[in-house]
């Protein structure tokens, strides 16, 4: 047995209060399942293909089953992913304007196969419209494979940020470079903003409300109504470029686009998120029979805040708004 302090230096871990994985030698693992589901939805839903035959669009992620993870060992990243994906598509023929629906199935997206070799199956409901099915089997599958490639690229870059830490030698070298840069920029007139990309996830939610489109839209754009459902002070400038603060300043952001009674797009952040990091939130107001469906699409949510984000919208927005609508109905 080697004497204390004289063993293989690769196995020697310095005592650190922060628990840093020194020189990336030890096994670490990060679960990418939740992040992957959001990223796959973001990349696959909305794909459009068009030709002289007609136009097709993937409008729904019907099923995404499986898991994904990333491990680090001896300074190397090891990826595992296995997915069974089912997508819903719809199309319209140009000649007759007939509408058709179908399904795309990806039974086994995994690290065992290259994306170009991954099985992608296209089917269509019975009836005419094979011309659209052929369009999806050619141009549609090509775009789906392109999106799957983007997912794998993001998994290996965006998601893994911070998993491989700089070694002592690299850290010393980087510190030297930073010092030189600092010395050369002391006379600069404006500061340089430094930062790192953080892993993010997309969040999609839908909710039905027993009210009209215009009333639900007003609840998100009229200060008095916002303060009623949030039960707290708010600041609202409901116009393009206008700022907002809700829940006593815990939620802040800026309106990017407002289409009256149709859509609201915002820069949105919670106070406990990384500094200066904003998600993009899109609210779509869809009239249905006697109700209004609210579709929430949010991109750029920090992976570690996904569950908090869902809870915030479900409990502090949807449920509170329904309570406000009930009070309004009773008082009316």
N, C-alpha and C positions, 0 to 999 in steps of 0.2 A: 504494500500500500504506500502511495506517495505521501511524503511529509506535507503537513499543512502549509499551503501557500506555494507548493512546488509541483502541483499537478498540471495537466494539460491546460494551458491558458484559455483555451476555447470554452472550458467548462467552469471557469472561475467567474462567478457573478458578483460584482461589487455590491456592497450593502448600500441600498438607495431607499430613501423614504418614499420616492415616487414610484417604485416598483418597475422602473424602465427595463425593458428587455435588452440588456447590454449586447451590442454587436449583433442583434437579431438572431442569436443562437437558439433560443428556446422556442418551443412550439406555441404559437398563438392562433386563435381561430375566431372568425367573425361570421355570424349568421347573415346571409344575404337574401334570405327568402322573401321577407316583406319588401325590401328595397327592390328586388327583382320583379315582383308582381306589379308594383307601381311602374317600373321602367318599361316592362313589356306592354302594359296598357298604354302608356304614353307613346310608345313607338309604333304599335300595331293598329290601334283604333284611330280611324281617320284616313287610312291609306286609300287613295283614289287612283283608279286606272280608267282610261278613256280611249276610245277608238271610234272608227266609223260605225261600228256595231252598236255602241252604246256607252253607258257610264256605270261603273260599279264602285262601291265604297264599303270598306269594312267599318261597321258601325257599332259592333258590340264584342266585348271579350266575354264569351259565354262561360268559359271554364279555363282555369289555370291551376293545375295540380302538380305538386312536386316540391322541390327544395333546392337551395343553392347555398354555398358557403365558400369562404376563402381562408386558407391556412398559410401561416408563415413558419418556415423552419430553415435554419442555417442561412438566413438571408434570402431565401427563395420563396416565391408565392406558389401555392398549389390550389387549383380551382376545382370545385365539384359542383355540378348542376345537372338536374334531371327534371324535365318538364313535359307535361301532357297538356297541350293548349288547344282550345276550340274557339273559333271566331265566327261571328255571324256577319254575312255580307248581303247587300241588297243592290239591285241594279235596275236600270231602265234602258230599254232598247230605243234607238233613235228613230227607227222606221215606224213603229207603232205606238211608242211611248208606253209599252206594257211594262209592268213592274214585276220583278222576280226576286226571290230570296234564296240563300244557300248557306252552306257551312264550309269552313276551312278547318281541317284537323292536322295538328302537328303532334303525332303520338309519342315521339321520343327525341326531344332536343336535349342532348347531353354532350359531355366532353369526349365521349367515345367516337363521335362522328364530326366531320367538318360540316359547316353550315350548308355548303353546296350539295352535300350528300344526305342531308337531313330529309326525311320523308315528309312531304306536304301534300295533303289530299284535298281536293275540291269537290263538293257535291252541291246539288241543286234540288229544290222541291220539284215534285212531278209537274209535268206540263211543258209548254214551249219555253223557249229562252235558252236553248243550248248554246246559242251564239254568245251569250253572256258568260256561261260556264267556261267556254273555250277561252274567252278573254281573261277570266280569272286564273285559268290553268297555265296561261303563258305570262302575260304582263303582271297579273296579280301575284302569282307565286314568286316571280322575280323580285317584286317589291317587298314581299313578306320576308324572303331570305335576306334581302338588304337590311331590313329592320332588325332581324335576328343577329346579323353581324354587328350592327350598331350596339345592340344590347350587350354582346360579349365584349366589345371594345370598352364600353362604359364600365362593365363589371371589373375588367382588368386594370382600369385607370381611375375613373371617378370614384368607384366604391372603395378601392384599396388605399386611398389617400391616408397616409400616416401609419400604415401597417409596417412598412420597412423604414426603420429609423436610421439616420446617418451614424456610421461608426465613428470612433474617436478621430481617426485620421481624416475622414471626410468632414467631420464637424469642425476640426481645427482649420482645414483648408477653407471651408466656407466662411468661418469667422474672419480669417485673414482677408478674403475677398471683400466681405462686408465692410471691414475697416477701411480698406482702400477706397471702396465706393463712397463711404461716408466722408473720407477726407477730400475726395474730389468733388463732392456735391455740397460742401458747407456753404458755398456762396449762392446756391440755388435760390431762386425767388419764391418757389413754392415747394411744400413738402411732397415726398413721394409716398403714395399709399401702398403698403405691403400687406399681403394676406395669402391665405391658402384656400383651395377649393375644398369643400366638405361634401361628403356623400349625401345625396338627396333622394327623395322618393316622390312619386306623384300620388295624389289622393283623389278619388272619385266617389261622390256620394249623391244620392237622389232622395227627395222627400216630397210627399204630397201634402198640400195645405187646402183646407176648406175655405177658400177665398178666391177672389178674382185676381187676375194678373196685375192690374194697376194698383190694387191695394197691397199686394205682397211686395211689389216694386217700391212702393212708398215707404214701407217699413224699413227698407235698407237705405233710403235716401233722404228721409225727413228726420231732422234732429230730434224732435219731440217723440216720434215713434221709436227711434233707436234707443232713446233714454228710457222709454217705458219698458221695452222688452229686456234691455240689458240691466235695468234697475240701477243705473249709475250715470254719472255725467258723461257727456260726449261732445266732441267738436267735429262738425261736418261741413265740408265745402263740396257739395255734390255736383261737381263739374269737372271736365277734363283737366288734369293737373292739380285739382284741389286736394287738400290734405284731410285726413280724418284721424280721430282718436276715440277709442271706445273702451268701456270697462275701466274707467278712471286712468286711462293712459296705458293700460296693459297691452292693448292692441293698437297699432298705428299703421299708417300707410298713405297711399296716394291713389286717386282715381286715374286710371289710364284711359278708359273708354266707358261711356254711358250711352246705351241705346234704349230710349224710354220704353218701359214695359217689355223689353226683350232681353237685354244683357247688361251686366256690369262687370268690368275687368279692373282689378286693383293690384297694386303692389301692397303686400300684407306681411306683417311680422308681429311676433309676440315678444314682449319685453325680455324674456329669458333666453331668446335665441342668440346665436353668435352675433357680435356687433356688426351692424350695417348689412346683415343678410336678410333679404326679402324673398318671399315666395310670390308667385303670380296666381291670383285667385280669379276665376271666371264663374259668374253666376248667370245661368240661363233660365228664363222664365217661360215655361211651356204650358199653354192652356190645355186642359183636358175637360172631360164632361163634368161640369159642376165643381171642378177643382183646378188647382194650379200645381204643376210639377216643377220643383226647383232642382236644377242640376248643378252640382258643385264640382268644378274641375280645378285642381290646384297642383301646380308644379313647383319644384324647388324647396320642398319641405325637408328639413334636416332629418335624416334617417332616425335618429334618436328621439325625435319629437313627433313621429307619425301618430302614435296612439293618442298623445295629448291633443294633436290637431283634430283628429276624428272626434274625440270627446268634447272638445271645445265647440265644434260646430253642432254636434248632436244635442248636447245638454244645454249649452249656453246660448245657442242660436235657435235651432229648430224647435226644441221643446218649449223654450220661453216664448217664441213667437206664436206657437199654437195656443199657449196660455193666454197671451194678449188677445188673440183673435176670439177666443171663447168669451173673454170679458167684454170685448167690443160687441159681440153678438147679444150677450145677455143684457147689456146696458141699452142696446138699440131696441 
